[in-house]
Amino acid sequence: MPLPNNKAVKKFLDLIQPWRGLAMLFLSLWLCMLLMPLRLPGLAIGDIAPNWLLIWLVSFSLSRPVLVAIIMGMAIGLVHDALTIPQELTASVPSHVWGMMLISGLTALLQKQRYLQEDFISVALIVFGMTVLAETAIAMQWSFLSFTGKYNLGQIWTQQQRIALVSALLSGLWAPVLHFPLTRLRIPQLDNRP
C-alpha cells in the first residue's frame, strides 16, 4: 500500500486546521463537566468547589461576540442543570440557564467595551464577580419559590452568601489556570478577533 504523498497530507491538514480549535474547545468543556461533581482535597471548602463551567464560560465569552456568548451561556446552563438537578426535581427547582446567559452576555459586553485587559488579576476579578452574580440569580429564583411556602426566605439568602463567597473565591483563584490555555485557541468560526 503506497504512502500518501506530502501534498495529500498537507491538503488534509489544511482542511482540518480550522476545526482543530473547536475540537480543543469542546474537549476543555468536557473536562470541566467531569470536574464539576468532584470534591478533591484542596479544591473544595465546606463541600463547595469551583464552578468550572462558569470559569469556562467566562473564558469563552471574553473574546466572543455577545450573541454567541449568550447562546453558549444558555447551553452551558442546561448542561449545569443536567449535572446538578435530579430528574425527579426538574420542574420544582431553579435553572442555571438565566444566570449563565446573564454572565456570558455581560462578560462579552465587557470585552466589547474594552474595560478590561486579559491578565491574571482582571480574569480572576471578572470570574469572582460573575460567580457572585450567577449565585445571586439562583437565590432570586429560590426566593420566588419561597412564596409557595415550601422554602424559608431567610435560609435561602443566608446560604446564598456562604455559597457565593466561597464559590467565587475558589473560582476566581482557579480561573487563570483554565483561561490562559483557552485564550490561545484560535477558532475562526466563533472568534471576535481579526
N, C-alpha and C positions, 0 to 999 in steps of 0.2 A: 504494500500500500504506500503510495508516494506521499511525502510530507507536503503540506501546503507551502506555497512559495511566500516570500516575505511580503509581497504586495497583498495577498489574500489575508494574511494575518493583520497587517496594518489597516486594511479596509474594515475588517471585523472590529478591531479595537477602536477605530474612529467611529464606527456605528454605535457601539455600546458606551462610549465616553460620556455623552450627556446623561445617561441613565445611571451611571455609577454613583453620582451624588445622591440621587433619590433612593437607591438601594441602601446606601450607608445611613441616610436619614431614617428610613423605616427600621433598619437594624438597631439604631440607637433608641428609637421609640420602643421597640420590642424589649430591649434591655431594661429600659425604665419601667415598663409594665411588669417585668419579672422582679424588679427591686421594690415595687410598691408594697407588697404584703410582708416583706422581710423586716424583722426587727433584730438586726445584728447588734452585738455589744459594741458600744461606741458610736453607733449610728442612731440610737433611739434614746430618748429621755422620757421616762414615765410612760412607756408604750406609745409614744408619739415619735414618728420618724419623719425624715424629709419627704416633702411631696415631690417625688421625682418627675411625675407627669407635668406638674406645674413648672418646674425648672426647665424641663424640655420645651414646654410651650412658650415660655418667656424667651428662651434662647432662640427658638424658631421665629418668633414674632418680631424680634429686634431688627431683622433685615428683610422683612416681607411686606408686601402691600397690605393695607388694612383689611380688605375683603378676604384675601387668602388667609390672613391670621384669624379672622373671626370664624371662617369655615373650619379651620383646623381646631380652633377652640371648641366649637360645637362637637367635633368628632372626638377630641380628647376628653371632653366632659362625659360623653356617652361611654367611652372606654373606662373612665374613672368610676362611673356608676356601675358598670358591669363588673368591675373588680371589687367593689366595696359594698354593694347593696344586695342582700339575699333576694332571691327571686320571689319569695312569698311576700316581701315588703315593698315591691317596686311601686305600688300605687299609693302608699301612705308615707313616703319619706321624700325629703327634698332631693333635687337633682344638682349635680355639679356642673351641668351644662351652662347655666346662666352665669355663674361666676367665672368659668373658663372663657366663655365668649367675651365677657367684660374685660378680663385682664389681658386677653390676647389683643383685643381691639385697642385698649389703652396703651399697651406696650408698642404696638405698631404705630400709633399716633405719636408717641414719644420719639420714636426713631424718625418719623416723618418730619417732625418739627426741629430735629437736631438739638434737643435739650440734653442729650447725653453723649458721652463718649464710651466706647466699648473697652473699658478697663476693669480690673479686678473689683475695685470698690463700687463703681456705678452698677455693675451687673449684680453684685451682692445686694446693694440697696434696692434696686428695682425688684429683684425676686422677693426680698423681705416685704416690701410694700404690697406687692401683688398677692403674696400669700395671705397677709392680713386681710386684704380686700376680698379674696376668694372665701376665706373662712367666715368673714362677716356676711357675705352673700348667703352662705349656707345657714348661718344663725338667723338671718332675717326670714328665710323660708321656714325654719323651725318655729320662729315666733308666730308666723301666720297660722301654723298648725296648732299652736298652743291655745288659740281661741276656741278650738273644739273641745277643750278640757282634758285632752289626753296628756299634755306636756306642761311642765311648770316653766313659766317665762323666766323667773329668776335663775333657775338652774341652767337654762339654755345659755344665758348671757354670762354666767359665771364660768361655765365650761368653755364658752367661746373665747374668753380672754386667755385662759390657760392654753387651750389648743392653738389659738392663733399665734401667741407669742412664742411658744416652743417650736411649733412647726415653721414659723417664719425665721427664727434664729437658725435652726438646722438647715432649712432650705437655702437661706442666704449664704451660709458657710460652704455648702456643697455646690452652689451654683457655678462657680468658675470651673470646677472640675468637669462639668458637663458642657458648659457654654463654649469654652475656647475650642475644643475639637469640632463642635457643630458649626462654629463660625468659619472654619477653614473649608467647609464643604461648599463647592460651587454647584448650584442647582439652577441651570438656566431657565427651567420651566417655572420656577417659583421665586427667583431672586428679584430683589428690588435694585440690585447693583448693576452697573453697566457691564 
